[in-house]
């Protein structure tokens, strides 16, 4: 079981905290093995909007292990600039120990200032809310601030932009751990738009063709996402949907605005794009995992699609 620990700092921005909380809560409700824990370095805590929190576990009592996650939501800048914040040296030491232990540290919005104050962003790429990116870079010149990014992963650190980008980050972590289909289900449960990350388009093939109410087509789409290496025939898909092939073809296009073939191809290209970041997979292995005949077919379809990202050159590397 992975523990997801949410630090509740003074003057916390509520949505920075509750957005990722709801993502992992829903994930646990869907069967993912996550335990949610809340702690703080001050108690009681009042949010930036004046909402009071009850007693929260002191951070020193939290037991962690490698692979856990710690989320650090944003706070009011007035507090961040204060000597009171900079004086939380015991908490910053604790964060450094967590990183050394292999715990993932995740900031939302101005939560990046916590990581920066602890020295955990020195020499690392990171981001924060667009209004605070210059101040972050100026205050901590050893970090490498990235503009116009939903979130940035560098080593064990994840930093995300303002407010709702914390939800994007939480969904991306779910995708890394549980797969795209699971993360998409959680996004649909939350009724949010699933954006995969900084190096992906803000459009999502996993949601772009799901704005309909046809249960049979939804179920078939779920199956396609989970079984991209399988080359199912139209007859097999029609049997899943309990339709004739002609009716399935017509219904799918009516509900999604695209054909089954084009939809499946887009799914496979998106998966190939993700798997390209795995240095342990050859292009032949990626092609097989995505349901292509071989790496040459993958490259040909990739180029025909007009994808601006370059696929790996060597088909055997």
Buried (B, 14 or more C-beta within 10 A) or exposed (E): EBBBBBBBBBBBBBBBBBBBBBBBBBBBEEEBEBEBBBBBBBBEBEBBEEEEBEEBBEBEEBEBEEEBBBBBBBBBBEBBEEEEBEEBEEBBEBBBEBBEEEBBBBBBBBBBBBBBBBBBBEEBBBBBBEEBBEBBBEBBEEBBBBEEBBBBBBEBBBBBBBBBBBBBBBBBBBBEBBEBBBBBBBBBBBEBBBBBBBEBBEEBBBBBBBEBEBEBBBEBBBBBBEEBEEEBEEEEBBBBBEBEBEEBBEBBBEBBEBEBEBBBBBBBBBBBBBBBEEEEBBBBEBBBBBBBEEBEBBBEBBEEEEBEEEBBEEBEE
